[in-house]
Amino acid sequence: MQKRECLKPRRYTSRMRIADPILGELDFESRSTKRILERVPKDKLDWTPHEKSMTLGALAWHLATIPRRVVELLAAGTLDLATARPPAAHDDFLGEFDRNVARVRETIGALDDGAIRAPFTITREGKEPLTIPTVSFIRSVLLNHSYHHRGQLSVYLRLLDVPVPALYGTSADEP
């Protein structure tokens, strides 16, 4: 039986920065994302469950690069949905994810409360449909968007008969 890593709770104080719980959640959730990415079979990267779905390789790459895109978008201060394009893909999902998580941790860690509360604009073709606090952008794209695609990837693995790791509690393949 595989030994699970013991999670040590972070000590938060009343003077905690807004970024601190986000970084804690990123650390916690990154372990689950890595467990999913390490199971992606390299010989099935072109597989797709449906003609409208991403390939397994494209989905794994997208998940691995979400933190990098967040760093780039935070630097730009805006996201134009009409021109957003994924980075070029390769199959080093774990290495890419580790590098990108380190970069996004550094970027978010450097944000003071004023910067993380600052407005972030999401546009489509120059129109401004939404301005939200930067912290909301980070939560939505870095965290929630990642969980969505991690869930998709777990279904892809199940359909390919690859053992799905336990992410929250157990899975049908891991106690």
BAKERO-842062 format. One line per field, with one value per residue (C-alpha): x, y, z; residue in one letter. Coordinates in steps of 0.05 Angstrom, whole numbers. Layout:
% BAKERO-842062
x <- c(X:...)
y <- c(Y:...)
z <- c(Z:...)
type <- c(a:...)
***
This chain:
% BAKERO-842062
x <- c(0:26:41:3:38:18:-12:11:-39:-15:-21:-63:-67:-114:-61:-61:-54:-110:-61:-43:-105:-102:-30:-49:-105:-58:-7:-60:-95:-30:-15:-80:-67:2:-28:-75:-22:27:-23:-35:-14:35:13:-59:-48:-89:-148:-214:-280:-321:-309:-324:-277:-203:-154:-124:-58:-89:-130:-70:-28:-82:-86:-10:-6:-64:-16:30:-29:-50:20:18:-52:-36:23:-23:-79:-131:-158:-187:-228:-228:-153:-136:-95:-63:13:46:40:89:83:124:60:90:152:111:61:115:150:84:61:128:119:47:64:119:73:14:61:87:17:0:-73:-81:-57:-99:-161:-146:-194:-180:-215:-242:-259:-283:-260:-247:-314:-312:-364:-334:-288:-274:-224:-158:-170:-234:-198:-145:-196:-238:-184:-125:-166:-238:-220:-165:-212:-261:-208:-178:-247:-252:-183:-204:-263:-217:-172:-232:-255:-185:-185:-127:-132:-159:-122:-157:-166:-215:-219:-218:-230:-255:-181:-149:-172)
y <- c(0:69:116:181:246:278:347:398:453:524:573:632:696:755:792:740:766:752:711:663:618:616:592:540:514:514:472:423:415:411:343:315:346:315:246:253:279:223:171:199:143:172:121:148:223:227:191:229:205:245:284:350:334:352:296:265:299:368:363:341:397:448:428:430:500:535:563:591:625:656:686:715:743:773:809:835:853:831:771:776:712:722:718:669:611:553:547:497:426:370:310:332:344:336:378:433:433:436:494:531:521:549:610:623:614:667:714:708:709:777:808:851:859:922:888:826:870:911:904:851:859:803:825:793:827:894:896:897:848:837:870:832:834:800:751:729:719:677:634:624:609:581:540:526:520:471:428:425:400:353:322:314:282:232:211:203:158:116:108:84:35:72:69:135:161:180:256:269:208:144:124:58:42:67:58)
z <- c(0:-19:39:34:48:114:105:155:166:155:213:192:233:232:193:138:67:18:-24:32:30:-46:-42:10:-34:-94:-55:-31:-99:-139:-108:-136:-204:-207:-190:-249:-297:-280:-302:-372:-420:-471:-523:-522:-528:-592:-561:-552:-523:-572:-636:-600:-542:-535:-544:-482:-496:-508:-444:-402:-433:-420:-347:-340:-369:-334:-281:-335:-370:-304:-295:-365:-356:-288:-320:-375:-327:-377:-414:-484:-494:-569:-575:-519:-547:-511:-510:-558:-531:-515:-469:-407:-368:-298:-312:-344:-287:-234:-269:-278:-207:-182:-227:-206:-132:-139:-177:-129:-69:-92:-94:-35:-14:-56:-119:-108:-99:-161:-220:-273:-340:-383:-454:-518:-582:-548:-512:-436:-411:-342:-292:-228:-171:-188:-132:-166:-231:-196:-160:-223:-273:-233:-184:-208:-281:-263:-221:-279:-327:-275:-269:-344:-345:-291:-335:-395:-353:-331:-403:-422:-363:-329:-253:-227:-166:-102:-104:-47:-3:-45:-116:-145:-157:-93:-22)
type <- c(m:q:k:r:e:c:l:k:p:r:r:y:t:s:r:m:r:i:a:d:p:i:l:g:e:l:d:f:e:s:r:s:t:k:r:i:l:e:r:v:p:k:d:k:l:d:w:t:p:h:e:k:s:m:t:l:g:a:l:a:w:h:l:a:t:i:p:r:r:v:v:e:l:l:a:a:g:t:l:d:l:a:t:a:r:p:p:a:a:h:d:d:f:l:g:e:f:d:r:n:v:a:r:v:r:e:t:i:g:a:l:d:d:g:a:i:r:a:p:f:t:i:t:r:e:g:k:e:p:l:t:i:p:t:v:s:f:i:r:s:v:l:l:n:h:s:y:h:h:r:g:q:l:s:v:y:l:r:l:l:d:v:p:v:p:a:l:y:g:t:s:a:d:e:p)
***
